[in-house]
Amino acid sequence: MIVLTQVSAKVFSQQISLNEKNVPLSKVLESIKKQSGFLVLYQDRVMQKANLVTVRKKNISLKEALDHCFSNQSLTYEILENTIIVKYKPAVEKSKNQEPVNARLNVKGKIVDESNNPLPGASIKVKGTTISTASSLNGEFALNNLSEDAVLVISFLGYNTKEVPAKANLGTIQLVPSHSSLNDVVVVGYGTQKRLNVTGSIAQVKGTELAKAPVANISNSLVGRLPGLRAIQNSGEPGNDGSTIDIRGFGAALIIVDGVPADFSQIDANEIESFSILKDASAAVYGVRAANGVILVTTKKGEMGKPRINYTTYYGLQNNATKYPELADAGTFAELSNEGAVNAWVKLNNPSAALSLPFTKEQVSQYKNGTLPSADWFNSTIRKNAPQYYQNLNVDGGTEDVKYFFNVGYLNQDAIWKSNSTQFKRYNIRSNISAKINKRLTAELNLSARLEDLKTPGVSSGSIMATLKRESPVFPIYANDNTDYLAPSNVQQNSLAQSDNKISGYGTDRTKFFSGIARLTYDLPWVDGLNAKVTYSYQNSDEAYKSYIKKYNLYKYNTVTKTYDVDYTANDPSNLTVTDNHNDNQALQLSLNYVKKFNNKHNVSGLLLFERTQTNSSFLSAYKEFLLDNLDELFAGVSNNQSNDGSSAQIAREGYVGKFNYDYSGKYLIELGFRYDGTYKVAPDHRFGFFPNVSVGWRINEENFLKDNKTIDNLKLRASFGKVGDDGGDNAGAANYIIPFRYIPGYNYPNNNYIFGTQLIPGLTTSGLTNPLLTWYTSYTSNLGVDVSLWKGMLSASVDVFYRKRAGLLATRVLSLPNTFGASLPQENLNGDNTRGFEIEVTHKNKVGDWNYSISPNLTFTRSKNGYLEQSPQTSSLGNYQGNMTDRWINILRGYQAIGQFQSQQEINTAPVQDTQGNKTLLPGDIRYKDLNGDGVIDSRDQTVIGRGATPEIFFGLNLNVNYKGFDLSVLLQGASNFNRYYSEELQNPFFNNANTLSMFSDRWHRQDLYDPNSAWVPGKYPSTMISGSPNNQLFSTFWLQDATYLRIKNVDFGYTFPKELIGKIGMRKARIYVSGQNVLTFSKVKFIDPEQPSGRGNFYPQQKLWSLGLNVGF
C-alpha cells in the first residue's frame, strides 16, 4: 500500500514545532504535513522499517524538522515541488525475503474537459492504492515514484471516470461528460448530499438552465422544469409579471437563499448556481414556515482557477403571447346594436310598441363599407412590440485559500403602451467571497444589493384594459381628428389618456434591497470530522411608492364656434398617495456538523443547530388632493379629504434543529430529524412544539444479486414521514393566517369613526373573544418514491407518491348569537384537509457521434380534499348534497349542464321551464339546460358538479437538449390540465353595461333579415344578441365553462459556440451567440384569451412573448 495525504501548499520556510516521544515516524510526518502544507508520499512496507521518533523542537524550518526525524533511520526523504517522498537510503541492501522493488516512474499530465479547457481539482488516484492527488489551476498534475504497471483513475464531478496506464508523460487527458447524475451534489436542508444518497423527495435544476430563458422575473423560468413545482403566470406587466408558485399544491413555500429566508424572484439568473425544492418531510427541519415545502436557492461561488470574466447580453422584443379578444369594429358594433334592439322589442310581446333602432340601416352600411370611420382604440393604445434588454458581467476565480465571485446585472423592460409610460429597470450586484483564515477556520461573506425601479401611468393596467374593452368604435379617439385634443368615449374615459403618464399622472415604485450573510466555519481539532459554524444575516428592504393621479380634460369640437370645448374632466381633483414600506430581517444560526466514515462502510453525519429570526417592519402612507397641478408634493396639497395611515410590527421565531444521517456501504440509508420550534403568535403554553421526521432508502442495486448487473446503475426505494407545525406565516391576507396575540384581551384602534359635535373621532372596538388554547395547525406528510438509472445514466426515472394531512386549520365556530352579544368569536383549530398526488420524471441522455441529446419529461398530479369543515348544518338531503363540503374535493365547481341551444320556438314551448316565465323570454339560440330531477322546471335543484376549479391538477413539462459540434438547441415545453376558466361580463355578454362587444359574438344565432321578426333563424355559436345579455344565458353553466388545458412552447434557445482555436487568438476563453424565445407558441381550447389568465372579465395585462438575440463571451 502507498499512502498520500493532500493539504494546501505553503512556503518552504514554514516554521515547524514538534513535541513527540517514541512515536511512529508516520505520526510525526502527519504533524509536519498539517503545519507545512506539503504532500507526504510513502509506501506502507517502507514505513514499516522506520524507527520510533522522539523530537522536541520549536519554530524550526521544514528541512531541520525532516533532517532530525530521518537522522536515525534506514530511510531518507526527497522534496519534489510540494511533495515529501519517503524512500530507502541507497546504501541499504534488501534482504532476500524482501519484496522486489519495481522500477519507478515520475508521472505528469494535464486534465481537460470536452472543450479542452483545464479542469482544476480533478481527482487522480493510483488504482489499488490510496495514492492520490488533484489537478492544479491549469489542470496539470504530477505523481512520483510509481510502479511501471500502475494505472491512474481520473475523475471529476459531472464527467465519466477514466483509467489510464501510467507513463512518464501522459500529455493531455480529456474527460467526457457523464450521462449519469448519481454523483451530482444536491442541496438539502442545511447542507448537501450526493444524489444517490438522498432519501427525501428533492428536485434540483442548475442555474445555467434557468438563464436560458430571457425573463425579467426568474420565477417564470421555473415552470415545467421540476416535478412538483407548480407555477401560474397571470400577468405580463413589467415589474409585476412573476409567477405564483407552490410545491405540490400545498400553498406558499418557504424560500431560502444561501441558507437564510429571502425572496428570489428578482435575483439575476446568472447569479444562481442551483435551485432545489424540498417536497416531503425533508422540509420539516426548517420549521413552522416550511409546512408547504421549501425552495432552496444557492448562488454561485468562486472556483479554484485563474480569474474568469463572463459577459452576457441580449436585446429582445415583446408582444402578446396569445391573441387578446378582438374588439368589434364599427360595422359589427352597429349591426349587433340594432339586432339587440330588435330582440328586446320582440321580447316585449307588444306589437303596438315602437321599435327604436340605435342606427339607421344606411349608417350600418356606411360603417361597414368605411364611409363612416371606425375607431381602433386597441391598436391606438397598444404597440405591436416592446423592447427588453439585459446585461450581465461576472468574475470568479481563486486559489485553495481564497475564492471569489462578483456579479453585476442590469435589466430594462418596457411595456406595450404606445406612450411608453411603463418601464421597469433592475440593477443587481453580488459578491461572494470564501477565505481560509488558517488550516481550520474558513470565513465566508456574501453581499448582494438590488435596486428595482418601476414607472407606470397613474391608472392601473387592469383599468386601462377594462376601458379598452368598453370603448365604442363609433366614438372618435380625437376631437375633430385633431391629435392635440383627446375625446371622451362612450364610457367617458379615453384609454390613450389613461395610459400616458404625461396626461393622467404617474406611479413610481422604487425598491432598494440589501443582504449581507457572514459565516465562519471552524474544524474542531479534538474530533475528526466535527466543525462548528456560525451564520449571521441581515437583510433590508425599503420600498417608496408614489402615485400622482392628475386631472385632465377631454374635448369635443364645436362646429358652430369652431372651438374645442371641454366635454369631460377626469381624475378631478388631482391627488397624491405616498407610501413607505420598510423591512429589516435578521437571522442567527449556530450549528455543529459532523461527518465521518468508519471502516469504509459506515457513513455517519449529524447536525445540531439553533436558529433565531427577527423581522422589524413599518408602513406609512399619506394622501392629499390638489387645487394646482404643477407641484406633485404632499406639502402642496390642501387639507380637505387628506388622510394618513401606518403600522409597524416586530416578528420573532426561534427553533432547535437536529439531523442524523447514516448509510451502510451506500446501500441502506436513513435520515432522522427534528425541529423544536417556537412562534410568537400564540399563548406561551402552546408556543413551542416538537416536530420529527424520518426518511429511509434502500439501494437495491448494491445487493449481491444485482451488484454486478451491467444494466442497472441505481435502483433505490425511498420512504419518508414527518410532522411539521404551521403558524400561518406573516401574510395577514393569507388563508389560515393566525392573528397574533388573540390569547389576551385587546382592542382595535383606530376602528370606525364617530362624530362628536363637528369633530371626527377615531373609534375603539374590542378585538373579540380570546382563545388561550389556539395553537398552530399541524401537517403530516408521507412520501414513497423509487429512483432508477440504467445503462450508465442513459435512462433514468423517478416516481413519487405523496399524501399530506392537515389538522387544526382555523375556523370560527358556527353559533347563533344574540345581536346584543357585542363581540366576535375567536379563531379555533377546527378544520382539516388532505392533499394527495404523484410525480413522474424520466430522463434519457445519449451521444451518437458528434451529437449529444437529452429528453426529460415530467408530470405532477395533485388534488386536495376537505376533512372536517365547520359550517352551518343543512336542512335537507339536497342541501347536504349541494352545500356540505366536508370530505369533498376542494376544487369542485357546481352549475347547470348545458345540453345545447334551442333550435326553434316550438322546442322552446315544449321544454322544461327555465326562465320562471313559462319560457316566454327565450329565443332560438338561447342556452338549454338539463332537467336533472325531471320536475319540468330548471332551478337550483338541477345544479351539479360541472368543473374542477381554476388551479390545474396536472402540470407537465418536457425538456429537450441537442448539441452538435458548436451548435446547441434547447426546447422547454410546458402545460397544464384538469382545470377550468369561466369568463363573464364583457367576455360573455355583448354590450355589457354599455360596453363595446367582441367580434366573436358576430358568430351568433340571428335572423336572415335582421329587421324582420318573422324571418328564418340562422344558427351560430353564441345566442342571439341581447344588450348586456339575457338572464337565461348568464346562468353558471357548462356552456361558458372552458376546458383550459394547454401546451405551451415555453422556451426555445438556439446558439452557436465559436471554436476555441478561433477565439483564442484574440484572447477569448469562450464566445456564444444565441437566439432565445419565451412563450413562443400556445395550443389551447381557449382560443380568444391566454389560458393562464384568471377567470373573470379579462381586465389584465396580457402575458408576453419575447424573442431575443444574445451574446455570451468569456475571457
N, C-alpha and C positions, 0 to 999 in steps of 0.2 A: 504493500500500500504506500501511496505517496500522499502527503497532506499539504494543502496550500491554504493559507489564510490571507484574505484581502482586506485592507483598510485604506483610508485616504492617504495619499503621499504627502510627506513633509520634507523639509530640508534636511540634508545630511548632518548638519551641525546641531540637530535636535538634542537637547540635554536629557540625559537618562539618569534615573535614580533606581537602584536595586537594593533590596534587603531580603535575602533568602538564605536559608540554611539547609544543606543536604536535601535539595530538591532536584527533580529531573531537569535535564537541560531543556527539554521541550517547554516546561513551565516558565523557565527564565526567558526563553525566546518569545513566548506568548506575551510576557510583560514588556519586552523590548518592542515587539510588534505594535502593541497598543500605544506606547509612548512615542514611537518614531514614525509610525505610519508606513513602514516598509512591508513588502510581502516577504513571507518566510516559506521556503520550499525545502522539503526533505523527504527521504524515503523512511518508512517505518523501520525497515530492517537495519538501516544505517543508524537511526536514532537509538535503537536497542543497544548499540555498542557504546553509547555515551555514558560517562561517569556522572555521579551526582555533583551538584554545584553548590558552593557556598560563596556568597558575594554580599558585601555591604559597601556600596559606593553611592555617592550623591552628586548629582549635577556633573556627570562626566559625559564625554562625547560618545556617539554611537560606536565609533571604532574602538575606543577604550573599553566600552562595555563588552563588545564582542571578543576582543583580544583576551580579556580576563576570563570570560566564560569558556573559551577554547584553549586556554593556556595549559590545561592538564587533561587534554582529550586526545584520542586517536583520530579525531575528526578535525576538519578545518572548515572555513567558510569562504565564500566569494560573493562580492556585491556586483550585480549587473543592473544598472539603472536603479530601479526602486525595489529590487528583489534580492533577498539574502538567501543564498543557496548553501545548504549544508551537505558536505561530502567527505569521503575518506581522504586522509592525508596520503599523498602519492607514495610515501615510503612504506606504508603499511601493506604487507602481503596478506592475501586472502588465504585462509585455510582450505584444505581440500573439501571440508564439509560445507563451506560457504557457497551460496548460490552464485553462479557466474554472472557477472555484470555485463549486460549488452552494451554495444556501442551507443553513445548518447547523441541526441540531436538538440540543437537550438532552433526552435521553430518561430517563424514570424509570418504575418499575413494581414489582410485588410478585409473587413466585413462591409458589404454594401447592400442596398435594397434593390428592388426591381428596376429602379431608375438610375442605378449606380451612384446613389447618394450614400455617404458614410452612415453606418449605424452605430453610434456610440452607446456603450452599455450592453452590447451583445454578450451573451454568456458563452465561453469556450471551456469545455471540460474534456479531460482525458478519459476516454471510456474505460470503465472498470476500476477507476481510481477516484480519489477525491481531489485530484489536482484540477484547478480551475483558475480562470482569470476573466477579465472583462475588457472589451474593446475600448480604446481611448476616444477622445473627442473627434478624431478624424477616422475612426473605425479600425485603427490598427491595434495589433496585439502581439505579444511575444511570450513564448513558454520555453524554458531552457531545461537542458539535461533530461530530455525524454528518450525513451527507448525507441529503437528504429521501427518497431512494429506497433507503435502507439497509434490510436485512432482518436481524432478530435470530434466531439459532439458540439455543434454550434446551434444556438437557439436564440430567438428574440421574440418578444410578445407580438402576436399577430402574424408570425411567419412560420413556415414549416421548418422543423428541425432537420439539420443536415449533418451527415457524418463524412469526415474527410481523413484519409490516411496522412499521417504526419510526414513532413519533409521539411528541409531547411527553409525553403522559400515557397510558401503556398500561394503567393500573389494575391489576386483579388478573388474573394469568395462571395458569390451573390446568393442571397436568400430569396425564396419565393413566398409571396403572401399565402397565408393558410386559409383554407375554406372553413376550418373549424373555429368556433368561438368559445370552446370549452375553457381555455385558459385566459380568456378575457377577464379583466378585473371589473367587478360590478360594485357600484356604490350602494351600500346598505345602511341601515340605521346606525349612526355614529361610527362608521368605518367602511371597510371594503372587504370583498371576498372574491375568490375566483368563482366564475360562473358554475363550474362543475361541483362546487361545494355548497351552493346556495340551496337552502331548504324552503325558503319562503317563495311567495309569488311576486316576482320582481321583473320589471321590463325596463330596458335601457336603450337609448338612441344616442349616437355620438353627435357632438355639436357640428361637425362637418356636414352631416346630413341636413341639419336644420338650416344651416347657412345657405343651402342651395335655393331656398325659396326667397324671392325678393319681397319680403313682407316687412312692414313697419313694426308690427307687433308680433313678437316671437311665438305667441300662443297660436297664431294662425298657421304656423309651420308644423305643428304637432299632430294635427288631425290626420288619422289614417296610418300613422307610423307605429303606434304602440297598441297592442291588445289591452283592453281595459280602460284606456284613456278615451273619454268621450268629449267632443268639442263641437259647439254650435256657434257659428258666426252670424249675428243678427244685423250687423251694420258694416258698411264700408267707409264710414266717415273718418277722415284723418284725425288721429288722436283719440278716437272712440271706437276703433274697429276691432278690438280684441275679442277673442272667442270666449264663451262661457265654457269652462272645462270642469269635469269631475272624473272620479275614478269609480267605475262600475255602477254609476248611478247613485252612489252613496250620499252625495252632496259636496259642498265646497271642501277641497282638500287643504291640508296644511302644506305650506310651501317653505322649503328650507334651501337657502342659498349659502353655499360654503359653510354649512354647519349651523347657521342661525336663521330664525324666521325672517322672511323678507318677501317682497314681490319680485317676480321675474319678467313680467310681460314686456317691459321696456328695456331689458338688457340687450345689448348688441349681440347678435348671433355669433359673431366672430370672437366673442369673449368666452363662449361656453365650450367646455370640454366634454361634458356628458349631461344627459337628462334622464333621471331614473324615477320610477314610480313604485312605491311600496303598496301593494294592493290587499294584503291579507293581514294576519295577526302580527307580521313583522313590523307593522307601523305602530304597534302598541307602545313601543319604547319612547315614542315622542309625546305620549300623554294625552291630556284631555282635549287637545285641539286636533288630535290625529285619528279620531274615530272614523273619519271619512277617507282615510288613506293619506299618504304623504308623497309630495313631489320633491325630489332632491335635485338641485341644480348645482353642478360643480363647474367653477370657472377654470380657465386654463392656467397652468403653472409653467414656469421655465423648465427647460430640459437641458441636460448637460451638452455642451457644444459651443461652437463659435456663435456670435450674435447672428440671428436670422431676422431679416426685415421682410415683412409681408405687407403689400398694399393691395386693397380691393376696392373697386368702384363699379357702379353701374348707373345707367340712366334708363328710365322706363316711362311708358305711357299707360295711364289707367283709363278704362272705360267700363260701362256697366257689364257685369259678368253675365247676367241673363236679361232677357227682354223685360223692360218695365211695361206695365199695362199701357197700351196705346190709347190715347185720348181721341174722341170723335172730332172730326173736322166740322166745319160749319154746315156743310150739306147734310151730313148724317145727324148732326145736332138738331137742325130744323125739322128734318123728316120725322125723327123719333119724337120730338116735342109735339108735333101735330098728331102723331099716332097715339101718344099718351092722352091727348085731349079728347080724341075720338073715343077711346076705350072708356075714359071716365064718363063721357056723355052717355055711352051705351049702358053702363052700369047704373045710371040714374033711373033707367027704365021709364023715362018721361019724354016721349017724342015731341011734346009741345015746348020743351025747354030748348033755348037757343044754343047752338053749337058754336063755341068761340075758339078759333084756332090762333095759336101764338104767331104763326107765319102764314102768309098767303102762299098759294101754290106757286105763284110767279117767283116769290122770294126763295122758296125751296129750290126751284130750278136754277135761279141765279147763283145761289150759294154753291150748288153742285157743279155748275159749269165755270165757276170762277169769276163771274161778272161782279158778284159781291165778294168782298175779301173774307178770308178765314184766318183768324189769329192763331199762330202756333206758339202758345205760351211755353210749352215744354222745351222746344229747341231754341227759343229765345232766351231761356234762363239757364239751360244746361249745355255745356260744350261736349263735344264728342270725346276729347282726350284731355287728361290732366297729367302733368309731369310728376315724376318721383325720382329722386336721385340720392345716392348714398356713397359715402367714402369711409374707408377704414384703414388705419395704419397701426401695425403692432410689431413689437420687437421682443424676442425672447432668446435665451441662451443661459450659459452658466458653467460653473466648474463643479467639482464634487462638493465644494463648501458653500457656494453661493449660486442660487438660480433665480432668474427674474423673468417677468412677463409684464410688458407695458402695452397699453392699447388706448387708442383714441378713435372715436367714430362720430360721424355726422350724417343725419338724415333730414331730407326736405321733402315733404309730401303735400301736394296741392289738392284742391277739391274740384268737383265737377261744375261749380258755378262759373258762369262766364265772367262774373265780376271779379273772380279770383280773390274773394274775400275770406276764404277759409284756407289756412296754411298751418301745417304742423312741422315744427323743427325740433330736432332732438340732438343733444350733444352728450356723448358718453366718454368717460375716461376711467381707466382701471390700471392699478399697479399691484402685482402680486410678487412678493419677494420672500425667499426662504434662505436662511443662512445658518450654517453650523458654527455656533459660537465656540464650542470645543467639541471634543470627541463624544460627549454625552448630551450636550444641550443644543437644541435647534430652535430657532426663532422664526416665526412667520408673521408677515404683515401684509394684509390685503386691504387696499384702499380703493374706493370707487366713488365716482360722483356723476351726477346726471342732471341735465337741465332740459326740461320739456316746455316748449313754448307754443301754445295753440291760440290762433286768432280765428275768430268766426264772425259772421254777421250778428246783429243784435237779436235776430229771430232764429229760433232753433231750426235745425234741418228738417225735423219732423213737421213743423208748422209750414215751412216752405213747400215741402212735398204735398201737404194737405191742400194748400192754396192752389198748387199746380193742377191737382186733380179736379178742383172745383171751378176753375176759371172757364168761362164760356168762350168758345171760339168766335161767337158773333160780337163779342165786345172787343174794341181795339186796345192794343197794348199802349199805344201813344195817342195823345190827343191830336187830332188832325194830322196823324203820321209824323209829327214833329218829335224827334228823339230827345229833345230837351224837356218835354212835358209828358210824364207818365200819366196814364189814365186809370181810373178805378175800373175794376171788373164787376161782374155780377155779384160777387161776394165782397165788394168794396176794396179789398186788398189787391196789390199788384206784386206778383212773385219776383219781378225784376228788382223792384224797390226793396222787398224783404231780403233778398239775397245779396244786396250791395251794402257793405258796411259804411260807405260814404253817405248813404241816404237814410237807412233805417237804424243806424247805430252799430255797435260792435260788442264783441265779447273777447276778453283776453284771459287765458288760463295759464299761469306760469308756475311750474313746479320745480323746486330745487331739491335734490336728494343727495345725501352723503352717507357713506357706510365705511366704517373702519373696524377691521377684525384683527386682533392681535392674539397670537398663540405661541406658547412656549411648551416644548416637549423635552422632558429630561429622562434619559435612560438610567434607571436606578442601578448603582454598581453592585449592590448586595444580592440581587436576584436577577439572573439572566432572563431576558425576555420581558421584564417589567418596566413600564415607563409611566411617568406622571405627566399630566397635561393640564394646562390652564388656558381657557379661551375667554376673551372679553370682547364684546362687540358693542358698538354704538352706532345707531342709525338715526338720521334726522331728515325729516321732510317738511318743507314749507310750501304751501300752495296759496297763491294770491290770485283771486278771481275778481274780474271787474266786468260788469255788464251795463253798458250805456244804451238805453232804448231811446232813440231820437225821434222827435216829432217831425213829420214831413207831410207835404201836400201832394195830392193827386188832382189832375186838372181835366176840364172839358173845354172844348173850343166853342166860343160863341160866334156863330156865323153872321150875326147881325152887327155886333161891335168889332168882330174880328180880333177878339182878345181871348186869352187863356184864363179862365176863371177857376178858382179853387172849387172842386166838387166834393172832395173828401179829405179830411185831415186824420192821419193815422198816428198812433202812439202819442196821443195828447193826454197829459203833458209828458214831456221828456222826463226820464227818470234814470237813476243810477243805483245799482246794487254793488256793494263791495264786500267781499268775504276774505277772511284769512284763516287758514287751517294749518295748525302746527302739530307735529308729532315727534316725540323723542322715544326711541326704543333702546333699551339696554338689556344685554344678556350676559350672564356669567356661567361658565361651565368649569367644574373641577372633576378630573377623572383619573382613574388608574386603569391602565391597559396591560394585559398580559398575553403573550404569545409564546408558545413553547412546543417543541416536538420531542417526544420521548421514544427512544428505541426505533426510530424511523417508522413507527406505526401509529403512535398515539399523538394526535394533533389537538392541542388544547389552546383555547383563547378565552379571555374574560374581560369584562368591563364593569367598573363601578363608577357612577357619575352622579354629581349633584348639579342641578341646573336651576337658575333663578332668572326670571324675565320681568321687566317692568316697563310700562308704557305711560308716558305723560302726554296728554293731548289737550288742545284748546281750540276753540272755534269762536269767531267773532264776525258779525255781519251788520251792515248798516244800509239804509235805504232813504233816498231823498228824491224829491221832484223839483223841476226847474221852471223858471219863468224865461230865462235866457239860455240858449243852447250852445253858446260859444265857449263855455268853460265847464268841462265834464269832471268836476271835482266835488267831493261831498260838501266842502265849506261854501260852495257857491249855490247850493240848493236852498229851498225855502223850508220853513218848519211845518207847513201843512202836510199831514199824512206821513211825516217822517217816522221811521221805526228803526229799531236795532234789536239784535238778538245775540246770544252767545252761550257757550257751555265750556266746561272743562272736565277732565276725567283723569283718574290715576288707576292703572290696572297692574296687578302683580300676580304672578304664579310661581310656584316652585315645585320641584319634583326630584325624586331619587330613582336612579335607574340601575338595574343590574342585568347583565347579559353574559351567558356562558355558552361557548361552542365547543363541541368535541366531535372528532371523527376518527374512526379506526381504519387506518390504511386507505383513506379516501373512499371507504366502502359504506360504513354505517355512520350516519350524520345525525346530530341532534343539536338543537339550539333552545336554550331556556332563557326566559327574560321576564323582567317585571318592571313596573313603574309604580312608585308610591307618590301620588300626585295630589296637589292642593290647589283649590281655586278660591278666589276672594268673594265669590258671589253669594255663598250660602252660609248658614249658621256654622259656628265653629265645630259643633259636634258632628256635622256632616260634610266638613270641608275637605277631608283627606280620604283617599281610597286606594286600595291595593289592586293592581291590575296585572295579572300574569299572562304570559303567552308561551307556547311551546310549538316547535316545528321539528319534524324528523324527515330524514331522507335515506333511501337505500339505493346505492348504485349497483344494480344487479349485474352489470357487465363486469364488475370486479370479482364476482364469484368465480370459482374454479371452472364451473361448467360453461362460462361464457368468456372467460378472460382471454383466451387465445382465439376468439372469434374475430375473423378479419373484416367482417361486415359491420358489426356494432361497435361504435366508439363509445357511446354513452347510452345507458338505459337507467333512468333514475325515477323512482317513485317519491313523491313528496306529500306531506300532510301537515297541516298547521291548525291550531286553535288558539284563540285569545279573547280576553275580556278587556275592554277599554271604556273608560268613562268619557263623558262629553258634557261640557258646561255651556254649550250653545254658542261659543265664540263671542266675538266683540261687535258683531253687526246687529244693531238693535232691530233692524227690519227683517232679519232672517227668521225662518221658521224655527220653532223650539228654542228661541233665544231666552235665556234665563235672566229675568230682570234682577239686577244686583240688590242685595240688602233688603229683600222683601220679608226677611225674618224678623225685622224690627219695625215698630210703628213709624210712620213718616207722613210727609205732606208733599204735595206737588205745588211748587211755587216758581214763577207765577203761572196760574192756571185760570183761564177765563178772566174777564174784566167786568168791573162793576162801576156804575156812575154814582158818585156821591156829590150831590149838588151839580156843579158843572165840571167836576174833575173825574177823569178816568183812573180808577184804582185797580191794580192787578189783584187777582183773587188768590186765595189759598184753599186747597181742597185736600182731603185725605187721600192717601195713596192706596187705600183699600185694606182689607183684612190681611193679617200677616200669616205666614206659614213657616214656622220654625223647622218643619220636617222636610221642606223642599230640598232636594239634592240633585246632583247631576243624573242624567239618564245614562244607560249602560248598553253597549253594543257587544254582542257575542258573535265572533267571526270564525267560520270554518272554511278550509280550502283543501281540496285534493288535486294533485297535479302529477303529470308524467312528462318527462323530457326524454327525447330520443335523438341520437345523432348516428348517422350511418355513413359508411364509405369515406372516412376521414373528413367528415363535415360536409360532404357533398349534398346530403339531405338531412335536415333536422326538423323536429317538430316539438311543440309544447302544447299541452291541453290542460286546462284548469276548470274545475267545477267549484263554485263557491256558494255560501249561504251566510247571510247576516241577519241576526235577530236583535231588535232594539226593544228595550223595556224602560218604562218610566218617562216616556215622552210627555211633554207638557200639555195640559188642558185645563180649562176652567169647568168645574163641576156644574152640571145642568141641574139647577134647582129653581123652584118657584119662590121668589122672594117678594114680600110686600113692597109697595112703592116707597113706604116710609123707612125702609131699612137704611138707606143713606150711605152704603158702602159697596164696593165691588168685591167679588170673590177672588181669592188669590190663585196663583198658578199651583197646580199639583202634578205629581208624577203619576199620570193615569193611563196614558195611551201607549200603544206599541205598534210596531210594523216589522216586516221582514222583506229582504231582497235576496233573490237567487238568480243564478245565471251560469254561463260558461264562456270560455275563451279558447280560441284555436289560433295558433301561429305556425306556419310551415315555411321553411326556407330551403331553397335549392341553389347551390353555388357550383360553378364548374369553369374549367378552362379548356378551350378547344383551339389548339394552335395559338395564334395571336389574339384570339377572342377570349375575354373574360365576361361572365354574366352571372347575375343572381336574380332570383324571383322569390318574393316573400309576401304571400297573402296573410291577412289576419282577420279575425271576426270576433266580435263581442256581442253576447246576448245578455240582457239583464231586465228583470221586471220586479216590481215591488207590490206588496200586498199589505193592507191594513191588518193589524192584530185587533186588540180591543180598541174601540173608538168611542169616547164619551160623546153622546148625542141624545137628543130628545127621543123618547120612546115613540114608536109608530103605533097608530091606532087601527091598522088593518093589514091584512096579508099583502095586499097590493102596495100599500105604503112601505111595508117592510121590505118587499122585493125591490122597489124603486129607490128607497131612501136610506135603508140601513146599510152602511158601508163597512161594518165590522166584518173582518175576514174576507173582504172583497179586494180585487185588484184596484190599485190606486188610480190607474190611468184609463179607466173606462169612461166613455162618453155615451150619454143617453140622448135619444132623439127619435124622430119619426123615420120609418122606412119609406123612401120614395119609390114608387113602382112604375114610374113613367110620367107622361104628361097626357092630359085629356085630349082625345083626338077629335071630339065633336061635341056639340051641345047635347045631343042625345045621350052620350056617355056621361056627361055631367049630371043630367037629370036622373039617371038610374044609379048613380054611385052613392056610397055612404056619405052622409052629410059631414062636411069638413070645414064649413065657414060659419056655422051657427045660424045661418040664414037660409037654410034649405038649398044651398049651393047657388043662390041667385047672383052672387057676386063673382062667380067663376067664369072664366073664358076658356075656349080651346087653347091648349098650350100651357095652361096652368098646371102646377105640380099636383100629382095624385099620390095619396098616401095609403099605406096598408092598414086595414082594419084588423088589428091583431086579435082583439077579443070578440069580433064578429057581432057587435051590438048595433051596427049600422050607423055609428057616429064615430068620427075621428076626434079624439080628445086626448088629454094627458095619459089616460089609461092605456093608450096604444103606443106609448113610448117604450123603447127597448134599447139595448146596447148596440150602438152603431159604429163606434170607433175606439181607438186606443190612445188618445191623448196627443199632446203636441211635442213630446220628447220621444225620439226614436228608441225602440227596444233593441234594435240591431244596428251596430256600427261596423263597417268593414273597410279594409284598405288593401292595396296591392302596390308593393314597391318593386320596380324593375330597374336594373342597372346593367349596362353593357359597356365594355371597354374594348377598343380595337386600336392597338398601337397608341397614337397620341389622341385619339378621339374617345369621348365618353358621353354617354347618354343615360340620364335617369328620369324615370317617369313615376309619379305618385298618383294612383287612382284612389278615390275615397268616396264613400257613400253611406247611406243610412236607409233603414226601412222600418216597417211596423209603427208608423206614426201618421198623424193626420194634420191637415191645415184646414181651418174654417174661415173663409173670408166673408166680410159683411159690409154693411153700409154702401159706400160707393162701388165696392167690388162685387156687390150682389144686386143692387137696385139702380136702374137708370135714373138720373137726375135726382139723386138722393139729397134731400134738404137743399134744393135749388142749385145743386152742383152740375158740372158737365157730366157727360156719360162716357163710358168706354166704347171704343169702336167695336169690340167683340159682341156687344149687345145688338149689333145690326143683324147677327145671325139668330133671329128670333121668329116665333110664330107671328104671322101678320096676314092681313087680308090682301088679296090680289089687287084690289082697289083700296088704297089706304083710307079713302074718304067715304066708302060705301059700306055701311054696317052689314049689309046682306051679301057682300062679296064672299067668295070662297076663301077658306083659310089655306095658307101656305106654311107647312111645318118648318120649324127651325130648332136650334139647340136650346135657346132660352125662352121663357114665357114672353108673351106679347107685352109691349111697353106699357108700364104704368108709372106715372110720375111718383118718385120715391118708393116704388114697388107696392105690391099688394100684401096685406096681412097673411093671406094663404101661402104665398110664395116665400115669405120670410120665416116660416117655421124652421126650427133647427132640425135639419134632415140630411139624409144621405145624398140628396141632390146637390147640395153645396159643399158637403164634406169631401175634401180632396185626399186621395192617397198620395202622400208626399214623398214616397220612395224616390231616391235619386242616386245617380252615379256621376261623379264629377272628376274630370282630369284636373286634379288639384295643382300639380306642379310638373313642369317639363323643364329639364336643364340639359342643354347640349353644348359641349365645349371641345376645344382642341388645345392640347398642351404641346408647346413647341419643343423640339428635341434639345436636350441639354447641350449637345455638341454645338448647336447653332447659337443658343442664347449665352452659353458660357463665354463666348468670345467677347461679349460686351458686358461681362461681369454679373450676369443674372444667374440665380440659382434655379428659378422656375418662371414660366410665363404661360398663362392660360387665358384664352378669350372664350366667352360663352354667351349664349342666348338663353334666357330663362323666362318662363311664363307661369303665372299664378292664376288659378280659377279659369283655366283655358277653355273648357267646354263642359256643359252640364246636360245630362239626359234625365228627364223627369216627366211624369204625367201632368205635373203642374206646368202648363205651357206659358202662362202670362205673367208669372212672378217667380222670384227665386224661392225654392222650397225650404231654404233655411230661415227665411224671414218669418217673423211671428205671425200668428193668426190675427185677424182684425181687418182694418180698413186700408192698410198699405201705406201708412204715413211714416215711412222710414227712408233713410239714405241707402241707396242700392249698394249691394256688395260689388266689389270692383274686380275686373280682370286686369292683369298687368303683364305687359311684355317688356323685357329689359335686355339691354346689351351691356355686358360687363367684362372687366379685365381683372385678373389676379396675377401679380408679379411678386417674386421673391429674390432677395439678394443675400 
